[in-house]
Each structure stands twice: as structure tokens, then as C-alpha cells.
Amino acid sequence: LDLLKRHRHRQVVFDHGEPTGEVSVAGAKPGPAALRGLESADEIFTRSPATAQAISRLLASRRIFKRAPENFPAETPALTPAEPIGDEDPFSWRPYEFTLPERSSHSYRWTGSCIAAYTDQSCEQVLANVPPPETFVRCLRELLEASYDPSASKACAARLHTMDVRFRHYHHSSTQAEADELVEARSDPRARNFFGVRKVDNFAHHALALPQWQFAAFLRKKELEEGETVVATAGEGNQTTLGSVLSKCRGLPHAVDGLALSAAEQSVFGSPEAHAALLDWENEVGGENLAILTKAAIANLEAPGSCYAEWRIGLSGRSKSQWQTLATWFQTHSICSSHVRWVIAIPRGYTGLRKSGCVSSFGDLLRNLFEPLFEATVAPAEFPALARLMEQVVRFDSADEPLVRPSGAAAEGYPPPDQWTSEENPPYSYWIYSLYSNIEHLNALRRHKGLKPFGLSPGCDGGNVSHLATCFLLADSISEGCHLAQSPVLHYLYALARVGVTVPYSGRRDKSPHLLRLFRTGVRLALSTRGSVATHFTATPLLEELGSVASAWQLTASDLCELCLNSVVLSSFEPALKHHWVGEGVRSQKVEDHDVAKTHVPQARLQFRSGILEREMRTLHEHMDAT
């Protein structure tokens, strides 16, 4: 039974009992009857022990793919201790200055589905034990069966309702106690308030990071000073100037109202030519305009001192030389900031590359994306620009290609990448597993050499259940996961497994009740800006985003700082930095190691979150033992 093909166009939405108009974090105070009703909800797994067993099995399935590494490097060589100044980070970030290691004895080769790394040139001992596609398909099928099972959905919805009610009861009864704890913490000389706690924008397109007024000012300046600069050449004598490109931009740069820019659609103000001229690092001017925008956005980010970002930058994989071009762009324009790490956003655009002749199979695309990274990891000194860029890159993202409808079909029954030669775009699960397997092999090689590994945080904007299920198994965290609240089983699993979800509130206000429910039920939620130029007006968009949510959801200081803490935990900044930002708790994951002075999150809040999680896991295990 191919469940994915049967249900890929079916939207299953279950009633969580959530009032659609309720947007307050505390909500209505649960009465005695509601609290008494929790006792019957606690017996839901007694009436359905098979569901408890299925949930435990699905949690174990994630651990098959997301295992703790045996040897994890302490730090990246680009981050070195420095003399602390006040509350500044006591580290020096120099990705262009550290000594690159010479070629090692490791080797790698294409296996037909991914690039595998080996201990030596004999290619006999592989470094990573990556679960095969058959295991992934089996686990994905089990997860989808549970997601569409009415009894499992009912049981998980009841457990989520219990978690929601308990949080609202805690919020009403403990607000004053939390405030008193924070007042007491202020006596610590290291104490930080909301503006001083570290916060990370985990999902943002760096080309869109400037606010509207600043971007419009940049366009006006470019039109006045460089209007005659040639930005594109098509054939002999057919040259396009920057002024002619800007003249097609819907009345801009002279008007700011209605400013809308989308990197995903490869257009700025409805003009693909303007996008190529201004927001591309591969163009006639060597990406100079994008470098200017990037440095201006970095200056905005560094000004508050407590804001950090993991910016997306796109790379299509149409050729292996793209990596070297990108690395050269970074080095030529000295793109580097201690406040920024980079995420490689890979558009799922195989169809366009296949039609244009850039690749002849999906395997060609994967080799274009990952083979240069293996080369630069084995021999960093021979590829210095790329090796130094890899110290700034922390994760991979996957985004929908414009005008390509994402498929919810399974990765089951499809040919291996080398045999995928048709122009049809592979389904989402096929894409993500292919990225996952190559990243796992690459990470094993990098860990073996004491280098920083990479994470995987795909986007799940479509709301397709199979997308969320795929990422539960393979991803470290997800972005754009506001539809998670519509699937009780997956919502419950994400909460128990503490899988991170990063969402922009601006532009998603219609999903506010869903996002609020994710927060109240213990999903590790963080806020992001995505594209500041279209939705934000100030030079500190992350603070603006948090302020909008605080007003809309009536958040307390503890709520806001918990969102900030989540953003740090979900980020891929170096462990030493995260330890300095939030204390030992980020490493040990123990409540008693939590540093209230650094995070401004009360100990009572984290004890409550930990207690709810332990209660749910204990309930599952008790009913499994009874079964």
C-alpha cells in the first residue's frame, strides 16, 4: 500500500479544541473542571496501548537517523579565545587567518546514490554508517500510517490538549513567581535583560535583510551614480545598463510604498533582470552590489550587540565551479562577521537544470553540490577559499524552486540518482534523503579531521504531511513549520523529540493560533525574519519581530526570553559561543545547569517544561510496559 501516493493531495486537519480567535499566550484560565478533565486524558493510552507503542517506536525511528556522533570536535579553528571586553564574546572569529591543514590520507567516491568517505585510498573502510533508503522508506511509511490513523490522531490530540491546559494553568499561577525570580537574578553583575540576552535569527535571506527604507535608498543611490554601468550582456552590442533595469521596477527606487521582494521568485519588483544585477553573486559586476547590501545588513546586525543571524545564500548546483565562485566572492569582498554564520539554500530545481542541459541526471546535480566539499575537506590547503568558506557555513537548507509544484510522493519505487534522467522533479522525500545521506558522509569525514560538521534544516512551507514526516526523521530542525499544528501525531512527536521549528511571524499572522499552540505545547519554537525588506521597517528586524509577537500574544518577559533561548539552542553557532551566551545548560541539557542571569528565563519555567516532557515520556513507557 503506497500511502504517500494515495494521500499526497489530501489535507487532514483534526480538531485540537483550539479557539481560532484566541491569541493570548496564557489564554483563558483553566477552571477546576478543565483540570479534573486532565485525569481522564491521562488514561488515553490505557484505552489505546497500541498507540503508545506506535509513538515510542516512531521516536526510536528518529534516533536511527539522528544519532549522536562518537567524536565531535571541540571548536572550529576559525574561533579562538581572546581577551574579553565587558559582556562581549570572549572569542576572536578569523576564518581568513587560521592555518589550513595539508591533504590527508582520506578518500571518497561516488557510490551511485551518494558520495561516501573512507579512511584511506583503498576505499575499504567507510567512515559513516548511513541508514539505507529501504530503512528510510519503511520508517516514513510507519510514520505516515500513524499520522493518518484516526485513533492515533485522537490520542495525540488529547495529550496535546493536556499539555496546553497545563501550560496555561502554570502561566496564570506562576507569572508573579517568575517575575520575582528575575528580580532576584538582577543582583548578579552578569545579569542581562531582554535586550541583552543573545538572540539568533535562524531563518533569514541575507539579500532581503535590509529594511525597506534602507534598500530603497540603496537603489536611488545606484540609479544616480551608476545608472550607466553595464550589468548584463546578451550577444554582440546588446548591453543592459543598471539604469534601464531599475526603470522597470514598478516605479522604484523613487517610491517605498508597496515594496515587495522575493528571492524565492528570483525577482525584485517584478524584474528578474534587477534580481540578477543586484541580488546575485554571479553576474557581470562580480556580485559587487550584493556585497554592498550584505555589508550594510551586517552593520545593522552588529549594532545592537546581542543579535546574531544564520543567513541563507542560494546555490543551485548547476556546476561544480559554483562553489569556487561563491568562495571567491566571499574572499574578494571580505564577507565575514562574528555575528553571522551562513546556510546554503539549495533550491529543489532539478527540472530547470535538466531542461537547460546543465545536468543529465539527478546524480550529476548531487555530485555538483557535494564533490567540491569533499575535495576541500580532504585537502583544505589546495582549496583555501572554499575551505575558509566552509568554516562560515553551518547548515544546508532546501527550498521550493519557483513555479515548480512540490510533490508529496514517496521516495519508494524510484530509481537511484544516476538513473533519474527524466525532467520530472524528484519528490520532496527523495530530495531530502539524498541531501541527508551526502551530508552524513561529509560530516563523518569532517569529524574525523577535527572540523566542524554541517546540519540540515529544510523548509516545510507547503503544509504537506509527508514533508513534515520526512523532516522529523532526517532534519535537525525545520523552518516554516506553522502547519505542524494541523497534524496531531506529528505535532506530538515534534514536541517530545524537541525538534526545532523556526517561523516568521510577520506575514503569518493568519497562522497565529497555530504558532501559539506550538509554543504552549512545548515545541521548541523560535522566531525569524525571513525577508526584512518586505515586512520590516527598522534596522533591527529581529527585535521588531519579537516586539510584534509580544504585543499580539501578550507575552511576558519570560516568554520572550524563552523564544530567544530557543533560537540560540537551535542555532549552529560554535559550542563555546553558545556556552558563553546561555551557560552550561546548553551543553548538559540539565535544568540545574541553567544560568538565569545570562538567559533571563526563570528556572521555574525550564523546570515546568522539563517536567511536562518527562511526564509524557513516563506515560508512554508505563503503557508500553503494561502492554
N, C-alpha and C positions, 0 to 999 in steps of 0.2 A: 504494500500500500504506500503509494508516494504521497504522503500528507502535504508536503510543500506544494506540489503541483495542483493538488485539489483545493488548497486553502489560500493560495498566494494572492487571490483577488478578494478574499473575504476579510472584512473588518469585524473583529469580535470585540465588543465592548460590554463589560459587565458592570453592574451597579455596585459601587462601593458604598453607597449610602452617603455620598458627599454632596452637600448643598452647593449647587453651581454658583450661587451668588455669594458664598462665604469666602472672604479673602483676608481674614484676620488670622494671625498665626495661632492665637490662643483659642479663637472660636468661642462658641457658647460653652459655658462651664458645665461639664458633665454632672448631672444630678445623681442622687442616690440610686435611682432605678437604672441609669446607664452603667454605673459602677457595679451594681449587682449583676447586670447582664453579662459582665465580663466573665463571670464564673461559668456560665453556660458556654461561652465562646471558647474557654479553656478546654472544654471537653470535645471540641470539634474533631480532634484527631483520635479521640476514643471511639467516636462513631465512624471514623474513616481512617483506620490504621494503615490501609494501603496507600493513602495519600501521604501520610507521614513518611512511609518508607520511600515513596517516589521522590519526595522533596529531598530527603537525605541522599538518595542516590544521585540526584541532579547536582547537589552541592559537591559531591565527590567527583562528578564528571568534570567540573571546572578545575579541580585540583589536578586532573590528568594533564591538562594543557598549561596551567599556570602554576608550575612547581617552583619552589624556592631554589635559587641557584646554589650549587655546592660551594663555589668560590666567587665572592663578589668583591670587586676592587674597592679599596677604602675611599679613594678620591680620584678625580681626573687630574692628570699632570698639569692642566692649564690653571688649576685652582691651588694656590699656595698660601700658607699662613703669612699674615702681615701684621704690622703694628696697629692695634685697634685705636680708633679715634672716636671717643664718645660712644654713641649707640650704633655707629656704622658697622658694617660687616667686617670682621677681623680677618679678611682674606683678600688676596690680590688675584684678579682674573686677567690672565695674559695668554690667550690662546695662540697669539702670534709669536711668542717668545720662547716657549719651552722647547727642549731638545727632542727631536724626533728619533725614535729607535730605528735601528737598521732592519733589513729584511730578516725574517725568522725562518725556521725550517718548516713551518706550516704550509699546507697546500689546500686547494679547493677545486671542485669540479662540478659541472652540471650533471645532475642525475636523471634528467628527464622531466622532473616536476619542480625541482628547486636546486639551489647551489648548496652543496654540503662542504663543510670544513673538516680537515683531517690533521692529525698530529704531525705527520711528516710527508715526504714526497711519494711514499709508497701508496698512499690513499687507502690504507687498510683499516686504520682505527679512526672512526668518525668521532668528532667532539661532542655532538649533540644527539640526543635520543628523542627525536620529534615524533609524536604520535602520527601514524599514517592516516591518509584520507578516509579509509574504511572506519577507523575509530571515531573520527570526527563526524562522519555521516550517521553512524549508529547513535552517538550521543545527541546529535542535533535532532534526529528523529524522535528519540525518547523525550527530549525537551519540548518539542512541538506537540507531541501527543498529550503531554501533561497540560500544556498551555490551552489546548482546545477541549480538554476534558471538563465537562460541567461540574462534576463533583470536586475535582481538584481546584477549580476556579472558585467554587463556593467556599471551600475550606480556607483557601488562602485569603479570600476577601474578608472572611470572618476574622482571621488572625490580623490582617492589616487594620481592620476596624478597631480591634482591641488595642493595637499599638498606637493608633491615632487618638483614641479616647484617653489612654494612659498619659500620652504626652500633653494633651490639653488639660487634664487634671493636674499634672505636675506643673505646667506653666502657670495656672491660676493660683496654685497653692505655694509655689516656691519663688515667685518673682521677687518678693521682698528679701528673702533669704539670699538669693543670688546677688542682689544689689548690695546687701551688707557684706558679702564675701568680697566683692570687687572693691568696696570702700576700704576694707581691711588690707587688700593687696596693694593699695596705692602707697602704703608706708614703705614698700620695697623700693629702693632707689632705681632698680631696673624696670619698674612698672611702666607699662605702655597703655595708652588709651586706644580707642578705636582708630584714630588717625595714625597712631604709631605702630600698631600691630602690622606684621607683614601680611601682604595680600598678593595673590598671583592671578593674573588674567590668563586662564588656562586655554581659552579658545578665542583667538582674535586673528584676523587677517592683517598683516603688517601694512599692506598697501592701503588699507582702509582705516588706519589707526589715528589719523589726524581728525580733529573736529571740523565741522562744516566751514566755519569762517576762516580757519587757517588754510584749508585746502583751496577754498575759493581765492584767497589772497595769493597763494602759490600760482594758481592758474593765471590770474591777472598779471602777475609779475612776468611770467613766462611769455605771455602774449605780447607785452610791451617790449621786453628786452631781447627775446629770442624768437620772435614771430617768423623770421626768415630762415631759421635753422631747418635743414633738411632732416626729416625723421623717417622717411621711407622712400625707397627707390624701386620702381616696377618697370623694368625694361630700360632701353636707352632713352635718356632725356625725359623720362616720366618721373619727376620727383615731387614729393609731397612735403610741404613745409608745416611747421608746428602751428603757425597762424591759421592755415587753411583747415587743419584738423580741429582746432578749437572753435572755429567758426560754425562747425556742425553740431556743437554740444548744447543744443536746446537753450540757447540764449546765454549760456555761461561762457566765460567766467564772470560776467557782469552782474549776475543775479545769484543769490544764495538760496532763495526760497525753492523748495521742491528738489533740493539736491539729493540725488539718489545714485549710488554707485554700487555695482555688484561685480566682485572679482569672479564669482562663480559663473556669471553670464558672459565673462570676457568682454564687458562693455562698460564704458564710462559715459553717462548721459546719453546712452543710445548709440555710441560711436565706438565700434571695435578698433578703428584706427587710433583714436585717442587713448584707448587702453594700451595698445601696443607701444605708443610713443611715450606714455607717462608711467605706466604701471608694470612694465615688463623689464626683466633684467637681460633679455635677449633682443636687442633692437639696434638700429643704425647708430645710436649715440652711446652704445655700451651700457645701457641701464643707468645713465647719469641722473636722469630725472627721478627715478625710483630711489636712488641712493640719497638724493637731497631730501625727499619725503621721509625716508627711513630715519635719517639723522635728526630731522625735526621731531619726528614721533618719539625717538629715543630721548631727546632733550625734555620733552613733555613728561615722559615716564619717569625720568630720574629726578625731576624737580621735587615731588613730594617726599622722596626718600624711602617710603615704605611700600611703594607699588612696583611690582615686577610683572613680567609677561612672558608667555610662550607663544611667539608669533608664528603663524603659518606662512610658508612660502611654497609656491607651486612648482612641481617638476613632473612633466608628462611622461618621460621615459621614451621619447621618440628616437633617441640615440644615446650611446654611452658617453659621448663627448659632452652631454648636457651637464654632468656632474662637474667636470673640469671648468666649464664656462661659469657655472654658478660659484664655484670656489674662487675663481679668478675675480669675479665681481665682488665678492666679499673682501678679498685681499686688496684689490685695487682701490676700493673706496673706504677701506678700513672700517668695515661694518662690524662693530664689536661693542658690547656693553655688558657690564656686570649685572644689569637689571633685566637682561633679555637672554632667553635661550630659544632655539629655533625648532620648529616642527615641519617636516617635509610633507606637504599635502599632495597626495597622488590622486589626480582625477581618474575616475573609472571610465576612461575614454578610449578603450581599445578599438571600438568601431571606427572612430575617426582616423586613428593611426593606421589601421589596416586598409581602409579605403584610400588613404593618401600614399600607401606604399612604404611607409616608414618601417613597418614590421610585417613579417609574413606569417607570424603565429603569435599566440599569447606567450609562448615560451620566449620568443625574441624580446617581448616587452619586459618580462621579468629579468632577463639577462641584462638588458639595458639599465634597469633600475638598480640591480644589486651587484653585478660583477665588478664595477669600479670600486664599490665599497669594500669588497673582499680584497681587491688588489691593494688599496690604500691601507688596509688593516695589516696585511701580511708584510708590506714594505712601505711604511709611512715616509721614510726619508726619500723615497723615489717619487712620491706624490705629495709634496709638502703642503700645497694649497688645499687639497682635498682632505688630507689628514688633519689639518688645523680646523677646517670647516666642521669635520665630524666631531670635534671637541665642543662645538657650539650647538650641534644638533642633539636633541634629546628624544624625539619620538617621531613616529610616522602616523599620518592621518590619511584617510581615504574619503574623497568627496565625490558626489554625483557630477558627471560630466553634463554640461548644458545640453538641453534638448534630447537627452538620452534617458528613456524611461527605465528606472532601476527595476531589475527583475527579482522576484521573490522565490524563484525556483531553487531547488536544492543543488548541491554540488555532486549529487549522486547520478551515476549513469552517464557522466560526461567524459570526454577523452582527456588525457593528460595535456598539459600546456603546449608541448611541442606539436601535438596533433590537433590543437584548436586553431584551425586555419580559416574558418569561416569569418564573415564580417559581423556576426552576431556578438553582442557584448556578453561576456560570461556573467552568470548570476552573482548576486551580492555575496553569498556564502562561498562561492568559488574564488572570488576576488580576495576576500578577507583571509581565507585559509592559505591561499598562495602567498600573500604578504606575511602572514604569521609564520609559516614554515621557513621562509627565507630569512626573516628577522631572527628566528630562534637559532638557526645555524650561524648567522653572523654574530649574534650575541655570545654564543659559546666560544667562538674564535676570539672575540674581543676580551672576554673574561679571562681566557687562557693567557692572554698577553697583558693582563692588568689594565685594560682600557675600559672606558665607560660603555655599558650596553645601551640599547635603544628600547623604547616602549612602543606600544601600538594603541592608538586611541581613535578609532573610526567615528565618522558621523552617522547618526541614526535619525535623520530628519524626516524620513518618509512615513514613520509610524507603522511600518510593516513588522508583524510579529516575528517573522523569520530573521529580520535584520537584528532585532534586539536579542533573539535567541543565539544567533551566531556570535555576537559580541560578548554575551555572557560567558561563552565557552573560551573565546580566544583573546579578548581585548583586556588591557589593563584598566581602561576607563572608556567612557563614551562621551561624545558631545551631541547636543541637540536631542536629548532623550526625554523630551516633555511628554511623549506619547506612552511612556512606560506605565503611567498610572492607569492606562486602559486595559492592561493585561494583568490580572491579579497574581497569577503564578509567577510571571517574570518579575513583577514588582516586588513580591515577597522574596524571591531568590536574590535580586539585586540588593535588597536591604540586609539579608542575612550574610551574604558574601562580601558586603561592604564595597561593591563595585562602584566606582565614582561616576557621577553624572554631572556634566558641565553644560549649563544652558544660559543663553542670553535672555534677560527679562524683557528688555526693550524689543518691541516687535513680536513679543509672545504674550502680550497681556491677556489675550483671549484664553490662554492656557494657564492663567494664574492659579485657579483652584487645583489643577493637576500638579503644578510645581510645588504649591504649598503642601499638598498631601505627601509628596515625596519627602519633603523636609520633615514633616511631623512624624512620619513612619520610620525615620532613621536611615533613609537612603543618604549616602554621602554626597550631598549636593553642593555645588559651587556655582557662582555666577560669573558670567563672562560678558564681553562687549561685542564680540563677533566683528562688526563693522562700524566703527565710531563715526565715520564720515556721514553715514545715513541716518543715525539715530541719536547722536550726542552733540552737545553744544559747547562743552568746556574742554580744557586741556587735560583734565583728569577723568577720563570716561569711566574707569572702574569705580572711582568714588561716586561718580554720578549715578552709575548703575545701582550700587548698593544703597544710595540715598533714595532712589526711586522705589526700590523694593521695601526699604524701611518704612516709607510713607504709606505705600499701598497695603502692606501686610501688617502694619502696626508692630514692627519688630522692636524688641528691647536691645540694649547694648550687648547682652549675652547672645542673642540670636544673630546679630550682625557679625560678632566676632567669631561665632561658631562657623558661619559661612566662610570667613576669612581663613580660619584654621583648616577647614576642609580644602580650600584652594591650595594651601601650602602642602598638605599631605598628598593631594592628587598630583602635584607638580613633579617634574623630573629634575628639579634643581639638585645640586650636589648634596649628599647627606650631611656634610659638615655645615653647609649654609643652613639647611633646614633645622639642624640641631641648634644652631645659634639663634634662629628665628623663633622657634617654639619650644625648645628644651628637649630633654632626654626622652620624653614621651613619644616623639615621632619615630624613634628607633625601637624602643621596647614595647610600644603599644600598650603600656600599662597605665591605668588611671593615676596610680600613686606617683608616677614619674612626671605627671603633667605639671607644667610651670605656669601658674595663673598670671604671674607678673608679666610674662612675655606674650601670652595669648589673649589675656583679658576675657577668657572663658572660665566661668566658675567650675571648681572641682565637682560641685553637686551636679552640674549639667552633664559632665562626662560620666560620672558615676551612674546617673539615670540612663544614659544611652547604653553604657556597658551592661547595666542590669537588665534592660529590655532585651538586648541581644542574647545574653546568657540564658534568660528565661525561655526565649523561643527555642534556642538550641537544646536546652534541657527537656523541654516539652517534646520535641521531635525524638530525642534519644529514648525518653521514657516509653513512648508509644511504640518505637521500634523494638525495644526490649520486650515489651508486652506481647507484640506480635510474634 
